[in-house]
Amino acid sequence: MGPDATVPPRAQLSGPFASAESHGMVFVAPEEPLTPLPSVDVDADPSFARGDLEPIVTRANAGLLADNFLDMAHFAFVHTGTFGAGEATAVGDYSVERDGFTFSAVYEHDFANREDPGVLEGVRPLIQRRRLTYRYVAPYHLELALDFIDVGGTNVIGFFLVPMDDETVTIYSSIWRNDLGDSVERLADAVAFEVAVVNEDLALQSRYHDLALPLDLRSEVHVKADKTTVELRRILRDLIDAADPQS
């Protein structure tokens, strides 16, 4: 559900279930939950301002969208109109720390900081350094914290994917920024920038004919840069096995 959605008063849910609210969304587990409730820690931090993107309904596969969100190698090629930097075409080594049906990963890279006013003023270069901290909670909650090393500040992106059917996904996304002061205009610009980033990703996703994410690692060729997306496949496979041991 979207940030402003509520459960209709006449809604009927039969059988045992658990429900909880997080960041304005209602999560329902028809059976005992296997994964933790998705949450973004900085949402409770008053130093961060929150901006919500309008929900996006798109032809896509939730697994492929999660794969794209976690892929570090596509920045310089897919996001050339936003933050992609041709200088950062290689992905260095990094580690993935798994905890049950969640994992985290940290990586630093060069990027084009087109949001930095200092670039227009000539006090900082366009190509800057930032730290990426990914957090994944199965099945389809993804969080990315972007720490801007050169200019300071943090941008946190929350991605909540809701499969509607085999070919349709609703994307709920929000950003949290602590580097915009109290400027409503800068927050609106930051949301618009994130929408542009998502649209670049969706333009790539629209090229898929087969909307399926293979979970058998033997069916694809993976490289070292794919550590996060490989772990995504492992966790989803383990989650399916845990939910239905006969699958």
C-alpha positions in Angstrom: 0.0 0.0 0.0 1.1 3.6 -0.6 2.2 6.0 2.2 -1.3 7.4 2.6 -3.3 4.2 2.2 -5.4 2.7 4.9 -7.1 -0.7 5.3 -10.8 -0.3 4.2 -13.1 -0.7 7.3 -15.0 -3.5 5.6 -11.9 -5.5 4.7 -12.1 -9.2 5.7 -9.0 -11.3 6.3 -9.7 -14.9 7.1 -7.4 -17.4 8.8 -4.4 -16.7 11.1 -2.3 -13.8 10.0 0.0 -11.1 11.3 -0.2 -7.5 10.1 2.0 -4.5 10.9 2.4 -0.9 9.7 5.8 0.4 8.6 6.5 3.8 7.0 2.8 4.2 6.1 2.5 0.8 4.5 0.6 -2.2 5.8 2.4 -5.6 5.6 0.3 -8.8 6.0 1.7 -12.3 6.6 -1.0 -15.0 6.0 1.2 -17.3 8.1 3.9 -17.0 10.7 6.4 -14.4 9.1 9.8 -15.9 8.1 11.4 -12.5 7.6 11.7 -9.3 9.7 9.3 -6.4 9.1 10.9 -4.1 6.6 12.0 -0.8 8.1 14.3 2.1 7.5 16.1 3.2 10.6 16.7 6.9 9.6 12.9 7.3 9.3 13.0 8.0 13.0 15.9 10.4 12.8 14.7 14.0 12.9 17.8 15.1 11.0 16.5 13.4 7.9 13.8 14.8 5.7 11.6 12.3 3.9 10.3 12.5 0.3 7.9 10.0 -1.2 7.9 9.1 -4.9 4.5 8.5 -6.4 3.7 4.8 -6.6 4.8 3.3 -10.0 2.9 0.5 -11.6 5.0 -1.1 -14.3 5.4 -4.3 -16.4 8.2 -6.0 -14.6 9.3 -8.9 -12.4 9.9 -8.1 -8.8 13.0 -10.3 -8.7 14.5 -8.6 -11.7 13.8 -5.2 -10.2 15.5 -6.2 -7.0 18.4 -7.6 -9.1 18.7 -4.3 -10.8 18.6 -2.3 -7.6 21.5 -4.4 -6.1 23.6 -4.5 -9.2 26.6 -2.2 -8.8 28.0 -2.6 -12.4 25.3 -0.9 -14.3 25.7 2.7 -12.9 28.1 4.0 -15.5 26.1 2.6 -18.4 22.4 2.9 -17.5 22.5 6.1 -15.5 24.4 8.3 -17.9 21.8 11.0 -17.6 21.8 11.2 -13.8 24.8 10.1 -11.8 26.6 7.6 -14.0 30.3 8.3 -14.4 32.3 6.8 -17.3 35.3 6.7 -15.1 33.6 4.1 -12.8 33.1 1.2 -15.2 34.9 -1.4 -13.1 33.6 -2.8 -9.8 36.3 -3.5 -7.2 36.2 -6.1 -4.5 33.6 -6.0 -1.7 32.0 -8.4 0.8 28.4 -9.4 1.5 27.3 -10.1 5.1 24.3 -12.4 5.4 22.0 -12.7 8.4 19.1 -15.2 7.8 16.9 -13.8 5.1 18.7 -10.5 5.0 22.1 -9.2 3.9 24.2 -6.0 3.8 27.1 -4.9 1.6 29.3 -1.8 1.6 31.2 -0.4 -1.5 32.8 2.9 -2.5 32.9 4.3 -6.0 33.3 7.4 -8.2 30.1 9.0 -9.5 28.9 12.2 -11.2 27.4 14.4 -8.4 25.1 16.5 -10.6 23.0 17.4 -7.5 25.9 19.2 -5.8 25.6 23.0 -6.0 29.3 23.2 -5.5 29.8 21.7 -8.9 28.0 24.6 -10.6 29.9 27.1 -8.4 33.2 25.5 -9.4 34.3 24.7 -5.9 34.1 20.9 -6.3 34.6 18.6 -9.3 31.7 16.8 -10.9 33.3 13.3 -10.3 33.2 12.7 -6.6 33.4 9.7 -4.2 30.6 8.1 -2.3 30.0 5.1 0.0 27.1 2.7 -0.8 25.6 0.6 2.0 23.0 -1.9 0.7 20.5 -3.7 3.0 18.2 -6.3 1.7 15.3 -8.0 3.5 13.5 -10.8 1.7 11.6 -11.0 -0.3 11.4 -7.5 -1.8 12.5 -4.7 0.5 15.7 -3.0 -0.5 17.5 0.0 1.1 20.6 1.9 -0.1 22.4 4.5 2.0 24.6 6.8 -0.1 27.2 8.7 2.0 28.7 11.6 0.0 32.3 11.5 1.0 33.5 14.7 -0.7 30.6 17.1 0.0 29.1 15.4 3.1 25.6 14.2 3.8 23.6 11.0 3.3 20.8 10.0 0.9 18.9 6.9 1.9 16.6 5.2 -0.7 13.9 2.7 0.3 12.5 0.4 -2.3 9.4 -1.7 -1.6 8.3 -4.0 -4.4 4.8 -5.5 -4.6 4.1 -8.1 -7.3 0.6 -7.7 -8.5 0.7 -10.6 -11.0 3.3 -12.4 -13.1 4.0 -9.3 -15.2 3.0 -6.3 -13.0 4.8 -4.8 -10.1 3.9 -1.7 -8.0 7.0 0.2 -6.8 6.7 2.2 -3.5 9.8 4.3 -2.9 11.0 7.0 -0.6 14.2 8.9 0.0 15.6 10.3 3.3 18.1 13.2 3.1 20.0 15.0 5.8 21.9 17.4 3.5 19.2 19.6 2.3 18.5 21.8 5.3 14.8 22.6 5.6 14.5 23.4 1.9 11.2 22.1 0.6 12.3 23.0 -2.9 15.6 21.0 -2.7 13.7 18.0 -1.3 11.3 18.2 -4.3 14.2 18.4 -6.6 15.8 15.4 -5.0 12.6 13.4 -5.4 12.4 14.4 -9.0 16.0 13.3 -9.5 15.3 9.9 -8.0 12.3 9.5 -10.3 14.6 10.2 -13.2 17.0 7.4 -11.9 14.1 5.0 -11.6 12.9 5.8 -15.1 16.4 5.0 -16.4 16.2 1.6 -14.7 12.7 0.9 -16.0 13.7 1.7 -19.6 16.2 -1.1 -19.3 13.7 -3.4 -17.6 11.2 -2.9 -20.4 13.6 -4.8 -22.7 13.0 -8.1 -20.9 10.9 -10.5 -22.8 11.0 -13.3 -20.2 10.0 -11.8 -16.9 11.7 -14.3 -14.6 14.6 -14.3 -12.2 16.5 -17.6 -12.4 17.3 -18.9 -8.9 19.5 -21.8 -10.0 23.0 -20.3 -10.1 24.0 -22.8 -12.7 21.6 -21.3 -15.3 23.6 -18.0 -15.5 27.2 -16.8 -15.7 28.2 -14.7 -12.7 31.3 -12.6 -12.0 32.8 -11.1 -8.8 30.8 -7.9 -9.2 27.6 -10.0 -8.8 28.0 -10.9 -5.1 24.9 -9.0 -4.1 22.7 -10.3 -6.8 24.0 -13.9 -6.3 23.1 -13.6 -2.6 19.7 -12.3 -3.6 19.1 -15.5 -5.6 20.4 -17.7 -2.7 18.1 -16.1 -0.2 15.0 -16.2 -2.4 15.7 -19.9 -3.1 16.1 -20.6 0.7 13.0 -18.6 1.4 10.9 -20.7 -1.0 12.3 -23.9 0.5 11.6 -22.7 4.0 8.0 -21.7 3.1 7.4 -25.0 1.1 9.9 -27.7 1.8 8.3 -29.8 -1.0 9.0 -27.1 -3.6 
